[in-house]
């Protein structure tokens, strides 16, 4: 374990103390648990963000395509060929 010093506001310290007393755990354990839980959630989307992204995806999927399947297939074929040949040498 490493001993560290942090400056916390009175309300946060009170919450740590109340939680430690209620759970009968050391205050340092409460802080460790809180940091662990926060770290697990930090990289995840909130429910609001998730719903926004899903609605955006639904809107994109509902749009009519601007090109035919044949045009898309032709572009993909050209792109793959260009990559195999070392990239595009000229503008198409």
C-alpha positions as CSV (number, residue, x, y, z in Angstrom):
1,X,0.0,0.0,0.0
2,X,1.1,3.6,-0.7
3,X,0.1,6.4,1.6
4,X,-1.1,9.5,-0.2
5,X,-2.5,12.9,0.7
6,X,-5.5,14.4,-1.0
7,X,-7.5,17.6,-0.2
8,X,-11.2,16.9,-0.1
9,X,-14.2,19.1,0.6
10,X,-16.1,18.7,3.9
11,X,-19.1,17.2,2.3
12,X,-17.0,14.4,0.6
13,X,-15.2,13.6,3.8
14,X,-18.6,13.4,5.6
15,X,-19.9,11.0,3.0
16,X,-16.8,8.8,3.3
17,X,-17.1,8.7,7.1
18,X,-20.8,8.0,7.0
19,X,-20.4,5.2,4.4
20,X,-17.5,3.7,6.3
21,X,-19.5,3.7,9.6
22,X,-22.6,2.3,7.9
23,X,-20.7,-0.5,6.2
24,X,-18.2,-1.0,9.1
25,X,-15.2,-0.6,6.8
26,X,-12.1,1.5,7.0
27,X,-12.4,4.9,5.2
28,X,-9.5,4.0,3.0
29,X,-11.4,0.9,1.8
30,X,-14.4,3.1,0.9
31,X,-12.2,5.4,-1.1
32,X,-10.5,2.4,-2.9
33,X,-13.9,0.9,-3.7
34,X,-15.2,4.3,-5.0
35,X,-12.2,4.8,-7.2
36,X,-12.5,1.2,-8.5
37,X,-16.2,1.6,-9.4
38,X,-15.6,5.0,-11.0
39,X,-12.8,3.6,-13.1
40,X,-15.0,0.8,-14.4
41,X,-17.7,3.3,-15.5
42,X,-15.4,6.0,-16.8
43,X,-15.0,4.5,-20.2
44,X,-18.6,3.6,-20.7
45,X,-21.3,5.6,-22.3
46,X,-24.0,7.1,-20.2
47,X,-27.6,5.9,-21.0
48,X,-28.3,9.3,-22.6
49,X,-25.2,9.0,-24.8
50,X,-26.1,5.4,-25.7
51,X,-29.6,6.4,-26.7
52,X,-28.4,9.3,-28.7
53,X,-25.9,7.2,-30.7
54,X,-28.6,4.5,-31.3
55,X,-31.0,7.1,-32.6
56,X,-28.3,8.5,-34.9
57,X,-27.6,5.0,-36.2
58,X,-31.3,4.5,-36.8
59,X,-31.5,7.7,-38.7
60,X,-28.5,6.8,-40.9
61,X,-29.9,3.3,-41.6
62,X,-33.3,4.8,-42.6
63,X,-31.8,7.1,-45.2
64,X,-32.0,6.1,-48.9
65,X,-28.7,5.2,-50.4
66,X,-27.2,7.8,-52.8
67,X,-25.4,5.2,-54.9
68,X,-26.3,1.8,-56.4
69,X,-24.9,-1.4,-55.0
70,X,-22.9,-1.8,-58.2
71,X,-21.3,1.6,-57.8
72,X,-20.3,0.8,-54.2
73,X,-18.9,-2.6,-55.2
74,X,-16.9,-1.0,-58.0
75,X,-15.4,1.6,-55.7
76,X,-14.5,-1.1,-53.1
77,X,-12.9,-3.1,-55.9
78,X,-10.9,-0.1,-57.1
79,X,-9.8,0.8,-53.5
80,X,-8.6,-2.7,-52.8
81,X,-6.7,-2.8,-56.1
82,X,-5.1,0.5,-55.3
83,X,-4.0,-0.6,-51.8
84,X,-2.5,-3.8,-53.2
85,X,-0.6,-1.7,-55.8
86,X,0.8,0.7,-53.1
87,X,-1.8,3.4,-53.1
88,X,-3.3,5.7,-55.7
89,X,-0.8,7.3,-57.9
90,X,-3.2,9.8,-59.5
91,X,-6.5,11.3,-58.7
92,X,-9.5,9.4,-60.2
